Amino acid sequence: MQESSAICGLLAESTSDIIIKSDLAGTIVSASPGLERMGFRQPDIRVGMRLFDIVAPEAREDVAHAYDGALAGADSGGWIEFPAITNDDRQRWFEIQMRALKHDDGQPYGAISIMRSIDERRNLEQQLFAATYTDPLTKLTNRAAFVSMLEHMVDKDMDGCLALFSIDFFRTINMQYGQSTGDEVLVVFADLLREMLRSDDLISRIGSERFAVLLPRTKPDEAEAICSRVINTLADLRQSVGESRFAITASASVARIGVSLDSTIERAEMALFVAKTKGRNRLEMEKALQKVRH
């Protein structure tokens, strides 16, 4: 009766969920057909398949801890999310809730678990995350993501540099050739940054024609060399954009990541202002460091 009550209580929450009965060691005694429909083989009692065998290795400890808690009588109100590897080697995401099964004397002899797929929800969450932190035109991270990443580097006292890039005369390009051509210029420059920068460098579009690059574990002279190559390569190319073919140039600055987010951005912004004031198509290092003309 006690076991039946526990099963009914779980089924009342959702009739489409997977129900699993397991013993004290976590070995599956029985499972509803939903387990097979979700891509897992039905457990063979002779083999002794355990509940934790369907959990991806990196999540087994968390699920096992929750299982032990359920057997010990811990509150069963929480759901545990975990990745699982199905029979076709596909990773899927599930959530599980577990409740102890007890003898009349109160001693547990196993557990009833209810498990459901959350793939759709996680995909939606990923889409919302991408929409929140991705620039829709260039597919780079946006200003909100950039600020978060820089703040993390500052908080963790990570050494590195911040580079700012600004496409020269971008407003004129928009006025002369149209906004669609301006958009193509932004995509061309974003692709160039992806191609020329290193895999560890974090590239973001932070404004209309402005881009920021975080260069972790990079000294100023190394950052200078990397960013100089970008500026020089861009100036040497005549890009085909829309129906036109013209040179695109950019101004840039480099500042060492300092003790605060604001001071780091301020020093990089000031150096970028100097680069534009001195004629554009150039790189300037922050004031505390040597300025280099290109």
Secondary structure, 3 states (H helix, E strand, C coil): CHHHHHHHHHHCCCCCCEEEEEECCCEEEEECCHHHHCCCCCCCCCCCCEHHHHECHHHHHHHHHHHHHHHCCCCCCCCEEEEEECCCCCEEEEEEEEEEEECCCCCEEEEEEEEEECHHHHHHHHHHHHHHHECCCCCCECHHHHHHHHHHHHHCCCCEEEEEEEECCHHHHHHHHCHHHHHHHHHHHHHHHHHHCCCCCEEEECCCCEEEEEEECCCHHHHHHHHHHHHHHHHHCEEEECCEEEECCEEEEEEECCCCHHHHHHHHHHHHHHHHHCCCCCEEECCCCCCCCC
